[in-house]
């Protein structure tokens, strides 16, 4: 009986030895908690504007790059996604940050997803910089010009100046790709006439446009298109007609003069353009 048990043990031992333990599907709670704490430290430094406090969680080879590029402050940040790789020693983190853009003299709150790369060094998580060839934004893909040697790693030098290191600065450049050819419209009140603003979408993704109702009788606004694909243009036509059937007093409408403001909205960039409509009084044509 003992011999039988010994033989069974010898036969089964190699079988168990050849079945390695299945890899873990999730990082340990301690590792993820440590990563989240380091992420919070990194982005809290950018919320408060005390960027030096982020240095202890930045890999040494990327510290010069971080210092050399311009940094922006955010109003708040939150970790929305963590993707692990290489047996949980690296992570791609998506941080959603709220900030304020100042474009064309206007201020607007904007929320952007900001990716960052993290890796374990000597048992600690550190942020590090990877040279990218393109950046995905809410408005399309912004391409980064290649270096002279595209295969050479770059973790210490800042990117070319045409792609700012700050996500907000980069977004400001993207927003400037939406243009209007003018912001003043000139009309006459004594006859049916029109003027137009041309909107150009220079971004790599689509935009939508709309104009608020001015409330001025006899003044109509017509958009050639409300959806503009990448590279498309569209006119916003402002027309004044003193004999519009909706006007109760056509003689009064013919004597209108003054200035009206119409607001042109662009989405998803949340841009607004104030279109100034100057209506001058003219004598109506003789019948």
URVENRA-V639475 format. One line per field, one symbol per residue. ss: DSSP state (2 for helix, 1 for strand, 0 for the rest). phi: phi as a letter, one per 20 degrees, with the letter a starting at -180 (. if undefined). A space follows every 50 residues. Layout:
ss = ???
phi = ???
//
This chain:
ss = 02222222222222222000000000002222222222222222222200 22222221022222222200000001111111111000011111111111 11100111111111111111100111110000011110011110000000 00000000000000002222222220011100011111000011111111 10000011111000000011111000110000111111110000000002 2220000111111111100011111111110000000
phi = .ffffffffffegffffedfffffecffgffffffffffgffeffefene fffegfddggfdffffffefddedeabbfdbcdebllmdcbddddecdbc ecclmddbfcdcfdebdcbeclncecfbecfdebcecfdpdeedgffgdf effccdeffgffdffegffffffffffecdfacdddcdeebfbbbbdddd eeeecfcccbcfffnefndcccefbdcdfgnecbededcdcfdggfefcf ffffdfbqccdddedccefmecceeeddddecffffe
//
